[in-house]
Amino acid sequence: GGLFKSGGKLYRVGQNQGFDLYGESVSIYEIKSLCTASYQEEAIGRVTPRFFPGIIGTHSFSASADTVAFDFLRVLKKH
């Protein structure tokens, strides 16, 4: 998961569990209301692990100012 802000809006990243795969993809939710009395969010997108060749999973994304952090899973074969 993770949190980031863009264009004055706050977003939450949620991990999607795949069959027998930790971190199959992530969904992006725009936080519409955040206070002590209520919380509302709206799903706005999904990020699948296709941003680098050969990766099969991802489960976190966070950003702050000019720094972005994410992870991914790639299986390497031994020769």
Residue pairs with C-beta under 8 A, 6 or more apart in sequence:
1 12
1 13
1 14
1 15
1 26
1 59
1 60
2 12
2 13
2 60
2 61
2 62
2 63
2 69
2 70
3 10
3 11
3 12
3 13
3 62
4 10
4 11
4 13
4 61
4 62
4 63
4 64
5 11
5 63
5 64
6 63
9 30
9 31
10 30
10 31
10 34
11 28
11 29
11 30
11 31
11 44
12 28
12 29
12 31
12 41
13 26
13 27
13 28
13 29
13 60
13 61
13 62
14 26
14 27
14 29
15 23
15 26
15 59
15 60
16 23
16 24
16 25
16 26
16 27
16 46
16 59
17 23
17 24
18 24
18 25
18 57
21 56
21 57
21 73
22 57
22 59
22 73
23 57
23 58
23 59
23 60
23 71
23 73
24 49
24 57
24 59
25 46
25 47
25 48
25 49
25 57
25 58
26 46
26 47
26 58
26 59
26 60
26 61
27 43
27 45
27 46
27 47
28 43
28 44
28 45
28 46
28 47
29 41
29 42
29 43
29 44
30 41
30 42
30 44
31 39
31 40
31 41
32 40
32 41
32 42
33 39
33 40
47 58
47 61
48 58
49 55
49 56
49 57
49 58
49 72
49 73
51 58
51 72
52 72
52 74
54 74
54 75
55 72
55 73
55 74
56 73
56 74
56 75
57 72
57 73
58 70
58 71
58 72
58 73
59 71
60 69
60 70
60 71
61 68
61 69
61 70
62 68
62 69
62 70
63 69
